[in-house]
Amino acid sequence: MPQHVLELILFSTYAELRAERSRSYLGLIWWIAEPAMMMGAFWLVFDVILNTGGPDYLAFLLVGLTLWQWMKSCITHGGYAIWGNLGLVRQVSLPVLVFPVVQMLADTIKFCFIFALLLVILWIGGYPPNITYLALPVLFAVTLLFAAGGSFLVAAIVPLVPDLRFVIEQVLTVLMFLSGVVFALDDVPSPLREAIALNPVATLLEATRGVLMHAQWPNWIALLKVGAISAIVCVAGVALVLHLSPRYPKLAN
C-alpha cells in the first residue's frame, strides 16, 4: 500500500472518530453507553424475564454482543461507505477502497475501548486473565478478516442497488439469532446444533468465550477454516469493488 494512501486512511479515520464524537454531547461515553443499553435489554429479556440464562449468562451475553456488535458495525458502516460518499467519489480521484477501510478501522478502534471495559467487568465478575489471552490477537484478526469480507462485498453492491441496505439489516438480525449470540449452542437440539456450528460467527463467538470465560484455547482447525473462508471472501470483495469502481462516479448525481 502506498504511503500516501496509508496516511490518508489514518487521517480520515481520526477525522471520522472526531466528527462522530462531536455529533454527540456524550462523546466517547456514547460509544460505550449505546452497546451497554442493548446488552442490558437482552439480559433483562432472556435472563430476568424469560429465566433462560444461568450463573454465567451475563458474562456469556457481554462477550457475545461485544464481538457481534463489532462485526456488524464493520459490515454495515464499511458496507455503506462507498454509497454514502458517492458525491466525493465523483469529485476526487482516490481509491474507493479507502472509504470502507476507514469505517472498519474506526469501528475497530471503538471496539478496543469497549473491549477494555469488558475485560474489567469480566475480571471483577470472577473471570481473571489467563494464558489463553495469547490467542486473542489471532481470534480478532480472523474476526476482522471475516467482517472485512462481508463489508467489501456489501460496499461493492450497495451503490448499484441502494435498497439492498434494508435486506442486509434483516439478514444480519437473523444471523445474530442463528449464531449463538444470546444463547448457548449446548441448549440447542442436536440436529440444529450441528447446523448452527457451521456458522463462522458461531465459531468465533465460541472461541472468544472459551478464552475469556473458561481459559480454553480455541479450536485451531476450526479457526483456520474460518480464516481461509474469510480470506477468500475478502479477496472476492476487494476484486468486486475494484471491478465496479469505474461505475461509481457515474452514480453520483
Buried (B, 14 or more C-beta within 10 A) or exposed (E): EEEEBEEBBEEBBBEBBEEBBEEEEEEEEBBBEBBBEEBEEBBEEBBEEEEEBEEBBBBBBBBBBBBBBBBBBBBBBBBBBBBBBBEEBBEEEEBBBBBBBBBBBBBBBBBEEBBEBBBEBBEEEEBEEEEBEEBBEBBBEBBBBBBBBBBBBBBBBBBEEBEBBEEBEEBBEEBBEBBBBBBBBEEBEEEEBEEBBEBBBBBBBBBBBBBBBEBBEBBEEBBEBBBEBBBEBBEBBBEBBBEBBEEBBEBBE
